[in-house]
């Protein structure tokens, strides 16, 4: 008889029985779990009946579900599927698969499939009943995108009209729990809320604003002097703290400029944004012998752990969609990152051990 997989010792394991009970009773749940607790990896495996969920739950006695996990980003989709497959001792495409635009790995044996919210929305448009799916997990539900909101509306309506048996779990570290429990409410009242204890690794906070007055961001333009300041802070952080660095920028143009400025460092420099190839993204996610500096957009903000990272440098900026009403055209602008985004970025430093955050 095959041995059950050895599960990582993560805080979410203590909350798995309550999560399974909530889904069994109401078909819904809101999982509020801080980053690094295992909600993206262990919770879907438990909901699918692929791992033991704790006292009172043995794999062979658990309901066997096909679970669809929706992630807001392609990088997080591939990383989550790879991590869950590794926990089971497999490769993506067996019991855990994924689908993103242009790449699919799944088989007849797949029980947990990780998809982007865009793929989920396309499936709902093709068939709102989602045949063959028993439960959907909306991971990082605090990230408000048109695709995510539309998919959520479809799922709620499908549960009310077409598929009352379809399970729905919303998971996030920073979501408004009361709002989501009301949103997923059924005939028995608000959806149950399940909480998980956070990781206990301490994270030191350093504030490092520029000393001179700089021009604020305007449209897609960021003052080059500010990017030079962030480069300087990355060098300071490498000297002051141990571990690899994960630095957050609003876009790929800023990342490329800073990567040029950091070529003198005795470290491997990686870029992590949407236009980087999957192979290069995988290399950026792997720890090596030399220290790394990973320059990322908000695709590394949630849903995944970058191994080896103990230092986060946050430029404090983000790209936001806007509509130019004079022309009637959509576009992007650079704005300060939200508090929720800043918190999500900061906890990347404390996922594997004590860390440090430098806010610019």
C-alpha positions as YAML, in Angstrom:
chain: A
units: angstrom
residues:
- id: 1
  name: UNK
  ca: [0.00, 0.00, 0.00]
- id: 2
  name: UNK
  ca: [1.54, 3.38, -0.99]
- id: 3
  name: UNK
  ca: [2.62, 5.61, 1.85]
- id: 4
  name: UNK
  ca: [0.91, 9.02, 2.16]
- id: 5
  name: UNK
  ca: [3.15, 11.94, 1.18]
- id: 6
  name: UNK
  ca: [5.21, 13.67, 3.87]
- id: 7
  name: UNK
  ca: [3.54, 17.05, 4.25]
- id: 8
  name: UNK
  ca: [5.45, 20.26, 4.99]
- id: 9
  name: UNK
  ca: [4.89, 21.54, 8.51]
- id: 10
  name: UNK
  ca: [2.79, 24.61, 7.67]
- id: 11
  name: UNK
  ca: [0.21, 26.43, 9.83]
- id: 12
  name: UNK
  ca: [-2.69, 25.70, 7.45]
- id: 13
  name: UNK
  ca: [-2.67, 22.03, 8.49]
- id: 14
  name: UNK
  ca: [-4.39, 22.91, 11.79]
- id: 15
  name: UNK
  ca: [-7.23, 24.60, 9.86]
- id: 16
  name: UNK
  ca: [-7.85, 21.88, 7.26]
- id: 17
  name: UNK
  ca: [-10.42, 19.89, 9.31]
- id: 18
  name: UNK
  ca: [-12.52, 23.04, 9.86]
- id: 19
  name: UNK
  ca: [-12.27, 23.88, 6.15]
- id: 20
  name: UNK
  ca: [-13.45, 20.42, 5.10]
- id: 21
  name: UNK
  ca: [-16.30, 20.51, 7.62]
- id: 22
  name: UNK
  ca: [-17.43, 23.92, 6.34]
- id: 23
  name: UNK
  ca: [-17.44, 22.77, 2.72]
- id: 24
  name: UNK
  ca: [-19.28, 19.56, 3.65]
- id: 25
  name: UNK
  ca: [-22.00, 21.52, 5.52]
- id: 26
  name: UNK
  ca: [-22.53, 24.53, 3.26]
- id: 27
  name: UNK
  ca: [-20.58, 23.97, 0.06]
- id: 28
  name: UNK
  ca: [-18.75, 27.28, 0.62]
- id: 29
  name: UNK
  ca: [-16.01, 28.76, 2.79]
- id: 30
  name: UNK
  ca: [-13.81, 31.81, 3.07]
- id: 31
  name: UNK
  ca: [-10.23, 30.89, 3.95]
- id: 32
  name: UNK
  ca: [-8.28, 33.76, 5.52]
- id: 33
  name: UNK
  ca: [-4.69, 32.59, 5.74]
- id: 34
  name: UNK
  ca: [-1.59, 34.79, 5.85]
- id: 35
  name: UNK
  ca: [1.07, 34.30, 3.15]
- id: 36
  name: UNK
  ca: [3.36, 31.35, 3.66]
- id: 37
  name: UNK
  ca: [0.85, 29.26, 5.63]
- id: 38
  name: UNK
  ca: [0.18, 26.78, 2.80]
- id: 39
  name: UNK
  ca: [-3.32, 27.82, 1.69]
- id: 40
  name: UNK
  ca: [-2.40, 27.73, -2.01]
- id: 41
  name: UNK
  ca: [-0.88, 24.25, -1.91]
- id: 42
  name: UNK
  ca: [-2.16, 22.13, 0.98]
- id: 43
  name: UNK
  ca: [-5.79, 23.36, 1.03]
- id: 44
  name: UNK
  ca: [-6.62, 22.28, -2.58]
- id: 45
  name: UNK
  ca: [-4.95, 18.90, -2.04]
- id: 46
  name: UNK
  ca: [-7.01, 18.32, 1.11]
- id: 47
  name: UNK
  ca: [-10.24, 19.44, -0.60]
- id: 48
  name: UNK
  ca: [-9.54, 16.96, -3.40]
- id: 49
  name: UNK
  ca: [-8.94, 14.15, -0.91]
- id: 50
  name: UNK
  ca: [-5.32, 13.66, -1.97]
- id: 51
  name: UNK
  ca: [-3.72, 14.19, 1.47]
- id: 52
  name: UNK
  ca: [-4.73, 13.45, 5.04]
- id: 53
  name: UNK
  ca: [-6.26, 16.55, 6.59]
- id: 54
  name: UNK
  ca: [-5.60, 15.76, 10.23]
- id: 55
  name: UNK
  ca: [-7.38, 13.92, 13.06]
- id: 56
  name: UNK
  ca: [-10.67, 12.41, 11.94]
- id: 57
  name: UNK
  ca: [-9.74, 12.55, 8.27]
- id: 58
  name: UNK
  ca: [-8.03, 9.73, 6.45]
- id: 59
  name: UNK
  ca: [-7.48, 9.97, 2.71]
- id: 60
  name: UNK
  ca: [-9.49, 6.86, 1.87]
- id: 61
  name: UNK
  ca: [-12.50, 8.13, 3.86]
- id: 62
  name: UNK
  ca: [-12.51, 11.67, 2.41]
- id: 63
  name: UNK
  ca: [-14.79, 12.78, -0.43]
- id: 64
  name: UNK
  ca: [-13.04, 12.48, -3.76]
- id: 65
  name: UNK
  ca: [-13.43, 15.80, -5.57]
- id: 66
  name: UNK
  ca: [-12.10, 17.35, -8.74]
- id: 67
  name: UNK
  ca: [-10.88, 20.78, -7.69]
- id: 68
  name: UNK
  ca: [-10.25, 23.77, -9.95]
- id: 69
  name: UNK
  ca: [-7.93, 26.41, -8.47]
- id: 70
  name: UNK
  ca: [-8.00, 29.88, -10.06]
- id: 71
  name: UNK
  ca: [-4.90, 32.08, -9.75]
- id: 72
  name: UNK
  ca: [-4.63, 35.69, -10.94]
- id: 73
  name: UNK
  ca: [-1.27, 35.22, -12.69]
- id: 74
  name: UNK
  ca: [0.38, 32.69, -15.00]
- id: 75
  name: UNK
  ca: [3.58, 32.51, -12.95]
- id: 76
  name: UNK
  ca: [1.63, 31.72, -9.78]
- id: 77
  name: UNK
  ca: [-0.42, 29.12, -11.69]
- id: 78
  name: UNK
  ca: [2.61, 27.18, -12.86]
- id: 79
  name: UNK
  ca: [4.42, 27.53, -9.52]
- id: 80
  name: UNK
  ca: [1.43, 26.36, -7.46]
- id: 81
  name: UNK
  ca: [0.87, 23.31, -9.67]
- id: 82
  name: UNK
  ca: [4.57, 22.39, -9.54]
- id: 83
  name: UNK
  ca: [4.65, 22.71, -5.75]
- id: 84
  name: UNK
  ca: [1.52, 20.59, -5.23]
- id: 85
  name: UNK
  ca: [2.80, 17.92, -7.62]
- id: 86
  name: UNK
  ca: [6.15, 17.86, -5.76]
- id: 87
  name: UNK
  ca: [4.33, 17.33, -2.45]
- id: 88
  name: UNK
  ca: [2.70, 14.23, -3.99]
- id: 89
  name: UNK
  ca: [6.03, 13.09, -5.42]
- id: 90
  name: UNK
  ca: [4.88, 13.63, -9.00]
- id: 91
  name: UNK
  ca: [5.33, 15.98, -11.92]
- id: 92
  name: UNK
  ca: [2.68, 18.43, -13.16]
- id: 93
  name: UNK
  ca: [0.21, 16.70, -15.44]
- id: 94
  name: UNK
  ca: [-0.50, 13.68, -13.25]
- id: 95
  name: UNK
  ca: [-2.85, 14.13, -10.26]
- id: 96
  name: UNK
  ca: [-2.08, 17.86, -10.29]
- id: 97
  name: UNK
  ca: [-2.19, 19.75, -13.57]
- id: 98
  name: UNK
  ca: [-2.45, 23.28, -14.85]
- id: 99
  name: UNK
  ca: [-3.59, 25.34, -17.81]
- id: 100
  name: UNK
  ca: [-2.44, 28.80, -18.82]
- id: 101
  name: UNK
  ca: [-2.60, 30.56, -22.15]
- id: 102
  name: UNK
  ca: [-0.50, 28.53, -24.55]
- id: 103
  name: UNK
  ca: [0.39, 25.69, -22.16]
- id: 104
  name: UNK
  ca: [-1.60, 22.80, -20.69]
- id: 105
  name: UNK
  ca: [-0.49, 19.88, -18.53]
- id: 106
  name: UNK
  ca: [-3.25, 17.58, -17.38]
- id: 107
  name: UNK
  ca: [-4.42, 13.99, -17.86]
- id: 108
  name: UNK
  ca: [-7.33, 11.68, -17.10]
- id: 109
  name: UNK
  ca: [-5.84, 11.21, -13.61]
- id: 110
  name: UNK
  ca: [-5.81, 14.95, -12.80]
- id: 111
  name: UNK
  ca: [-7.77, 15.78, -9.64]
- id: 112
  name: UNK
  ca: [-6.47, 19.28, -8.93]
- id: 113
  name: UNK
  ca: [-6.13, 21.65, -11.87]
- id: 114
  name: UNK
  ca: [-4.67, 25.14, -11.45]
- id: 115
  name: UNK
  ca: [-5.77, 27.69, -14.03]
- id: 116
  name: UNK
  ca: [-5.60, 31.43, -14.51]
- id: 117
  name: UNK
  ca: [-8.79, 33.41, -13.91]
- id: 118
  name: UNK
  ca: [-8.91, 34.09, -17.65]
- id: 119
  name: UNK
  ca: [-9.02, 30.35, -18.41]
- id: 120
  name: UNK
  ca: [-11.70, 29.87, -15.74]
- id: 121
  name: UNK
  ca: [-13.81, 32.65, -17.25]
- id: 122
  name: UNK
  ca: [-13.52, 31.12, -20.73]
- id: 123
  name: UNK
  ca: [-14.71, 27.76, -19.37]
- id: 124
  name: UNK
  ca: [-17.65, 29.40, -17.63]
- id: 125
  name: UNK
  ca: [-18.61, 31.21, -20.83]
- id: 126
  name: UNK
  ca: [-18.44, 27.93, -22.75]
- id: 127
  name: UNK
  ca: [-20.48, 26.02, -20.14]
- id: 128
  name: UNK
  ca: [-21.59, 27.72, -16.88]
- id: 129
  name: UNK
  ca: [-22.27, 24.32, -15.29]
- id: 130
  name: UNK
  ca: [-18.54, 23.44, -15.27]
- id: 131
  name: UNK
  ca: [-19.15, 19.73, -15.88]
- id: 132
  name: UNK
  ca: [-16.67, 17.44, -14.17]
- id: 133
  name: UNK
  ca: [-15.67, 20.04, -11.57]
- id: 134
  name: UNK
  ca: [-16.79, 19.54, -7.96]
- id: 135
  name: UNK
  ca: [-15.26, 22.59, -6.30]
- id: 136
  name: UNK
  ca: [-13.62, 25.88, -7.33]
- id: 137
  name: UNK
  ca: [-11.03, 27.71, -5.22]
- id: 138
  name: UNK
  ca: [-10.65, 31.43, -5.97]
- id: 139
  name: UNK
  ca: [-7.16, 32.06, -4.65]
- id: 140
  name: UNK
  ca: [-6.00, 35.61, -3.86]
- id: 141
  name: UNK
  ca: [-9.59, 36.79, -4.15]
- id: 142
  name: UNK
  ca: [-8.59, 40.23, -2.82]
- id: 143
  name: UNK
  ca: [-7.05, 41.05, -6.20]
- id: 144
  name: UNK
  ca: [-9.83, 42.87, -8.02]
- id: 145
  name: UNK
  ca: [-9.65, 42.27, -11.77]
- id: 146
  name: UNK
  ca: [-12.44, 42.30, -14.32]
- id: 147
  name: UNK
  ca: [-11.87, 38.61, -15.10]
- id: 148
  name: UNK
  ca: [-11.86, 37.64, -11.41]
- id: 149
  name: UNK
  ca: [-15.00, 39.59, -10.56]
- id: 150
  name: UNK
  ca: [-16.86, 38.29, -13.62]
- id: 151
  name: UNK
  ca: [-15.84, 34.68, -12.92]
- id: 152
  name: UNK
  ca: [-16.96, 35.06, -9.30]
- id: 153
  name: UNK
  ca: [-20.36, 36.38, -10.41]
- id: 154
  name: UNK
  ca: [-20.76, 33.46, -12.82]
- id: 155
  name: UNK
  ca: [-19.86, 30.93, -10.12]
- id: 156
  name: UNK
  ca: [-22.31, 32.39, -7.59]
- id: 157
  name: UNK
  ca: [-25.11, 32.38, -10.17]
- id: 158
  name: UNK
  ca: [-24.26, 28.84, -11.27]
- id: 159
  name: UNK
  ca: [-24.53, 27.67, -7.65]
- id: 160
  name: UNK
  ca: [-27.91, 29.35, -7.30]
- id: 161
  name: UNK
  ca: [-29.44, 28.23, -10.59]
- id: 162
  name: UNK
  ca: [-27.53, 25.39, -12.27]
- id: 163
  name: UNK
  ca: [-25.16, 23.66, -9.87]
- id: 164
  name: UNK
  ca: [-26.18, 23.86, -6.19]
- id: 165
  name: UNK
  ca: [-23.70, 21.03, -5.56]
- id: 166
  name: UNK
  ca: [-20.75, 23.06, -6.86]
- id: 167
  name: UNK
  ca: [-18.41, 23.97, -4.00]
- id: 168
  name: UNK
  ca: [-16.86, 27.43, -3.84]
- id: 169
  name: UNK
  ca: [-13.98, 28.55, -1.61]
- id: 170
  name: UNK
  ca: [-12.52, 32.06, -1.59]
- id: 171
  name: UNK
  ca: [-8.99, 32.30, -0.20]
- id: 172
  name: UNK
  ca: [-6.79, 35.28, 0.56]
- id: 173
  name: UNK
  ca: [-4.44, 36.79, 3.11]
- id: 174
  name: UNK
  ca: [-5.83, 40.32, 3.01]
- id: 175
  name: UNK
  ca: [-9.43, 40.07, 1.80]
- id: 176
  name: UNK
  ca: [-12.40, 41.64, 3.62]
- id: 177
  name: UNK
  ca: [-13.68, 38.44, 5.23]
- id: 178
  name: UNK
  ca: [-17.12, 39.82, 6.14]
- id: 179
  name: UNK
  ca: [-17.69, 40.99, 2.57]
- id: 180
  name: UNK
  ca: [-16.83, 37.59, 1.12]
- id: 181
  name: UNK
  ca: [-18.85, 35.56, 3.63]
- id: 182
  name: UNK
  ca: [-21.91, 37.64, 2.66]
- id: 183
  name: UNK
  ca: [-21.08, 37.37, -1.04]
- id: 184
  name: UNK
  ca: [-20.93, 33.56, -0.90]
- id: 185
  name: UNK
  ca: [-23.94, 33.32, 1.42]
- id: 186
  name: UNK
  ca: [-26.43, 30.55, 0.70]
- id: 187
  name: UNK
  ca: [-29.76, 29.47, 2.13]
- id: 188
  name: UNK
  ca: [-28.13, 28.64, 5.48]
- id: 189
  name: UNK
  ca: [-26.68, 32.13, 5.95]
- id: 190
  name: UNK
  ca: [-23.19, 33.59, 5.47]
- id: 191
  name: UNK
  ca: [-20.42, 31.31, 4.29]
- id: 192
  name: UNK
  ca: [-18.21, 29.95, 7.11]
- id: 193
  name: UNK
  ca: [-14.94, 31.81, 7.67]
- id: 194
  name: UNK
  ca: [-11.84, 29.72, 8.41]
- id: 195
  name: UNK
  ca: [-8.67, 31.36, 9.70]
- id: 196
  name: UNK
  ca: [-5.10, 30.10, 9.92]
- id: 197
  name: UNK
  ca: [-2.31, 31.15, 12.24]
- id: 198
  name: UNK
  ca: [0.49, 33.12, 10.55]
- id: 199
  name: UNK
  ca: [4.10, 32.04, 10.21]
- id: 200
  name: UNK
  ca: [6.11, 33.14, 13.21]
- id: 201
  name: UNK
  ca: [9.28, 34.30, 11.48]
- id: 202
  name: UNK
  ca: [10.14, 37.89, 12.50]
- id: 203
  name: UNK
  ca: [10.58, 40.49, 9.76]
- id: 204
  name: UNK
  ca: [12.59, 43.67, 10.43]
- id: 205
  name: UNK
  ca: [11.26, 46.83, 8.75]
- id: 206
  name: UNK
  ca: [13.63, 49.47, 7.33]
- id: 207
  name: UNK
  ca: [12.41, 52.77, 5.88]
- id: 208
  name: UNK
  ca: [14.74, 54.16, 3.22]
- id: 209
  name: UNK
  ca: [13.16, 57.12, 1.40]
- id: 210
  name: UNK
  ca: [15.33, 59.23, -0.93]
- id: 211
  name: UNK
  ca: [17.00, 62.22, 0.70]
- id: 212
  name: UNK
  ca: [16.34, 64.60, -2.20]
- id: 213
  name: UNK
  ca: [12.98, 65.73, -3.55]
- id: 214
  name: UNK
  ca: [12.11, 63.74, -6.66]
- id: 215
  name: UNK
  ca: [9.42, 64.07, -9.29]
- id: 216
  name: UNK
  ca: [6.35, 61.92, -8.60]
- id: 217
  name: UNK
  ca: [5.39, 59.26, -11.18]
- id: 218
  name: UNK
  ca: [3.49, 60.62, -14.16]
- id: 219
  name: UNK
  ca: [1.71, 58.16, -16.43]
- id: 220
  name: UNK
  ca: [4.24, 55.44, -17.21]
- id: 221
  name: UNK
  ca: [7.24, 57.62, -16.35]
- id: 222
  name: UNK
  ca: [9.20, 57.03, -13.14]
- id: 223
  name: UNK
  ca: [11.96, 59.49, -12.18]
- id: 224
  name: UNK
  ca: [15.31, 57.82, -13.12]
- id: 225
  name: UNK
  ca: [16.82, 59.28, -9.94]
- id: 226
  name: UNK
  ca: [14.32, 57.30, -7.89]
- id: 227
  name: UNK
  ca: [15.29, 54.09, -9.69]
- id: 228
  name: UNK
  ca: [18.92, 54.90, -8.92]
- id: 229
  name: UNK
  ca: [17.95, 55.29, -5.27]
- id: 230
  name: UNK
  ca: [16.24, 51.87, -5.27]
- id: 231
  name: UNK
  ca: [19.37, 50.33, -6.83]
- id: 232
  name: UNK
  ca: [21.43, 51.85, -4.02]
- id: 233
  name: UNK
  ca: [19.04, 50.45, -1.39]
- id: 234
  name: UNK
  ca: [19.34, 46.96, -2.93]
- id: 235
  name: UNK
  ca: [23.12, 47.17, -2.50]
- id: 236
  name: UNK
  ca: [22.71, 48.34, 1.11]
- id: 237
  name: UNK
  ca: [20.30, 45.49, 1.85]
- id: 238
  name: UNK
  ca: [22.72, 42.89, 0.45]
- id: 239
  name: UNK
  ca: [25.47, 44.21, 2.70]
- id: 240
  name: UNK
  ca: [23.29, 44.50, 5.81]
- id: 241
  name: UNK
  ca: [21.27, 41.26, 5.74]
- id: 242
  name: UNK
  ca: [21.64, 37.61, 4.76]
- id: 243
  name: UNK
  ca: [19.76, 35.81, 2.02]
- id: 244
  name: UNK
  ca: [18.54, 36.57, -1.48]
- id: 245
  name: UNK
  ca: [16.75, 39.78, -2.46]
- id: 246
  name: UNK
  ca: [13.29, 40.12, -4.02]
- id: 247
  name: UNK
  ca: [12.72, 43.68, -5.24]
- id: 248
  name: UNK
  ca: [9.37, 45.00, -6.47]
- id: 249
  name: UNK
  ca: [8.94, 47.49, -9.32]
- id: 250
  name: UNK
  ca: [5.89, 48.76, -11.22]
- id: 251
  name: UNK
  ca: [6.87, 47.44, -14.66]
- id: 252
  name: UNK
  ca: [9.36, 45.73, -16.96]
- id: 253
  name: UNK
  ca: [10.98, 48.99, -18.14]
- id: 254
  name: UNK
  ca: [12.01, 49.90, -14.59]
- id: 255
  name: UNK
  ca: [13.30, 46.37, -14.00]
- id: 256
  name: UNK
  ca: [15.51, 46.47, -17.09]
- id: 257
  name: UNK
  ca: [16.96, 49.87, -16.12]
- id: 258
  name: UNK
  ca: [17.76, 48.75, -12.56]
- id: 259
  name: UNK
  ca: [19.22, 45.43, -13.78]
- id: 260
  name: UNK
  ca: [21.77, 47.44, -15.77]
- id: 261
  name: UNK
  ca: [22.64, 49.49, -12.68]
- id: 262
  name: UNK
  ca: [23.21, 46.34, -10.58]
- id: 263
  name: UNK
  ca: [25.64, 44.57, -12.90]
- id: 264
  name: UNK
  ca: [28.55, 45.43, -10.57]
- id: 265
  name: UNK
  ca: [27.10, 43.39, -7.69]
- id: 266
  name: UNK
  ca: [28.56, 40.03, -6.73]
- id: 267
  name: UNK
  ca: [25.20, 38.34, -7.20]
- id: 268
  name: UNK
  ca: [23.07, 36.77, -9.91]
- id: 269
  name: UNK
  ca: [20.49, 39.23, -11.26]
- id: 270
  name: UNK
  ca: [17.16, 37.85, -12.49]
- id: 271
  name: UNK
  ca: [14.19, 39.60, -14.04]
- id: 272
  name: UNK
  ca: [10.68, 38.38, -13.29]
- id: 273
  name: UNK
  ca: [7.83, 39.89, -15.29]
- id: 274
  name: UNK
  ca: [5.19, 38.88, -17.81]
- id: 275
  name: UNK
  ca: [7.37, 39.10, -20.92]
- id: 276
  name: UNK
  ca: [10.10, 36.84, -19.51]
- id: 277
  name: UNK
  ca: [10.06, 33.30, -20.93]
- id: 278
  name: UNK
  ca: [8.79, 30.44, -18.72]
- id: 279
  name: UNK
  ca: [12.28, 28.91, -18.69]
- id: 280
  name: UNK
  ca: [13.80, 32.15, -17.39]
- id: 281
  name: UNK
  ca: [11.02, 32.44, -14.81]
- id: 282
  name: UNK
  ca: [11.85, 28.93, -13.60]
- id: 283
  name: UNK
  ca: [15.53, 29.85, -13.29]
- id: 284
  name: UNK
  ca: [14.63, 32.93, -11.24]
- id: 285
  name: UNK
  ca: [12.62, 30.74, -8.89]
- id: 286
  name: UNK
  ca: [15.50, 28.35, -8.14]
- id: 287
  name: UNK
  ca: [18.04, 29.06, -5.43]
- id: 288
  name: UNK
  ca: [21.68, 28.62, -6.44]
- id: 289
  name: UNK
  ca: [25.14, 28.76, -4.90]
- id: 290
  name: UNK
  ca: [25.51, 32.51, -5.41]
- id: 291
  name: UNK
  ca: [23.25, 35.14, -3.86]
- id: 292
  name: UNK
  ca: [20.40, 36.27, -6.09]
- id: 293
  name: UNK
  ca: [18.65, 39.56, -6.72]
- id: 294
  name: UNK
  ca: [15.22, 38.95, -8.27]
- id: 295
  name: UNK
  ca: [13.69, 42.08, -9.79]
- id: 296
  name: UNK
  ca: [9.94, 41.53, -10.11]
- id: 297
  name: UNK
  ca: [6.67, 43.20, -10.89]
- id: 298
  name: UNK
  ca: [3.60, 42.36, -8.83]
- id: 299
  name: UNK
  ca: [3.47, 38.88, -10.41]
- id: 300
  name: UNK
  ca: [5.65, 37.80, -7.43]
- id: 301
  name: UNK
  ca: [3.43, 39.63, -4.94]
- id: 302
  name: UNK
  ca: [1.23, 36.69, -3.98]
- id: 303
  name: UNK
  ca: [0.53, 32.99, -4.41]
- id: 304
  name: UNK
  ca: [4.11, 31.77, -4.48]
- id: 305
  name: UNK
  ca: [7.28, 31.54, -2.45]
- id: 306
  name: UNK
  ca: [10.61, 32.43, -4.05]
- id: 307
  name: UNK
  ca: [13.08, 30.05, -2.36]
- id: 308
  name: UNK
  ca: [16.02, 31.64, -0.56]
- id: 309
  name: UNK
  ca: [14.51, 35.11, -0.28]
- id: 310
  name: UNK
  ca: [15.05, 36.76, 3.10]
- id: 311
  name: UNK
  ca: [15.16, 40.39, 1.92]
- id: 312
  name: UNK
  ca: [12.41, 42.39, 0.20]
- id: 313
  name: UNK
  ca: [13.09, 45.80, -1.32]
- id: 314
  name: UNK
  ca: [9.85, 47.58, -2.20]
- id: 315
  name: UNK
  ca: [9.82, 50.57, -4.54]
- id: 316
  name: UNK
  ca: [6.25, 51.18, -3.34]
- id: 317
  name: UNK
  ca: [4.80, 51.65, -6.83]
- id: 318
  name: UNK
  ca: [2.33, 49.73, -8.98]
- id: 319
  name: UNK
  ca: [0.78, 49.95, -12.45]
- id: 320
  name: UNK
  ca: [-2.96, 50.51, -12.50]
- id: 321
  name: UNK
  ca: [-5.43, 50.44, -15.40]
- id: 322
  name: UNK
  ca: [-7.17, 53.73, -16.18]
- id: 323
  name: UNK
  ca: [-9.54, 55.01, -18.84]
- id: 324
  name: UNK
  ca: [-8.80, 58.21, -20.73]
- id: 325
  name: UNK
  ca: [-12.35, 59.53, -20.98]
- id: 326
  name: UNK
  ca: [-11.30, 62.28, -23.41]
- id: 327
  name: UNK
  ca: [-10.24, 59.63, -25.94]
- id: 328
  name: UNK
  ca: [-12.36, 56.77, -24.68]
- id: 329
  name: UNK
  ca: [-9.33, 54.49, -24.53]
- id: 330
  name: UNK
  ca: [-7.91, 52.35, -21.70]
- id: 331
  name: UNK
  ca: [-4.33, 52.69, -20.51]
- id: 332
  name: UNK
  ca: [-1.98, 52.29, -17.58]
- id: 333
  name: UNK
  ca: [-0.64, 54.69, -14.98]
- id: 334
  name: UNK
  ca: [1.91, 54.45, -12.19]
- id: 335
  name: UNK
  ca: [0.56, 54.95, -8.67]
- id: 336
  name: UNK
  ca: [1.54, 54.20, -5.07]
- id: 337
  name: UNK
  ca: [0.99, 50.55, -4.16]
- id: 338
  name: UNK
  ca: [-1.96, 49.87, -1.87]
- id: 339
  name: UNK
  ca: [-1.46, 48.94, 1.77]
- id: 340
  name: UNK
  ca: [-2.65, 45.39, 1.04]
- id: 341
  name: UNK
  ca: [-0.09, 45.09, -1.76]
- id: 342
  name: UNK
  ca: [2.68, 46.46, 0.48]
- id: 343
  name: UNK
  ca: [1.78, 43.92, 3.17]
- id: 344
  name: UNK
  ca: [1.73, 41.08, 0.63]
- id: 345
  name: UNK
  ca: [5.17, 42.10, -0.60]
- id: 346
  name: UNK
  ca: [6.62, 42.43, 2.88]
- id: 347
  name: UNK
  ca: [5.71, 38.95, 4.04]
- id: 348
  name: UNK
  ca: [7.72, 37.43, 1.18]
- id: 349
  name: UNK
  ca: [10.77, 38.12, 3.37]
- id: 350
  name: UNK
  ca: [9.57, 35.96, 6.26]
- id: 351
  name: UNK
  ca: [8.30, 32.85, 4.53]
- id: 352
  name: UNK
  ca: [11.32, 30.64, 5.16]
- id: 353
  name: UNK
  ca: [12.92, 32.33, 8.15]
- id: 354
  name: UNK
  ca: [13.68, 35.70, 9.75]
- id: 355
  name: UNK
  ca: [13.88, 38.42, 7.12]
- id: 356
  name: UNK
  ca: [14.07, 42.14, 6.42]
- id: 357
  name: UNK
  ca: [12.02, 44.60, 4.38]
- id: 358
  name: UNK
  ca: [13.41, 47.83, 2.92]
- id: 359
  name: UNK
  ca: [10.72, 50.30, 1.82]
- id: 360
  name: UNK
  ca: [11.91, 53.00, -0.53]
...
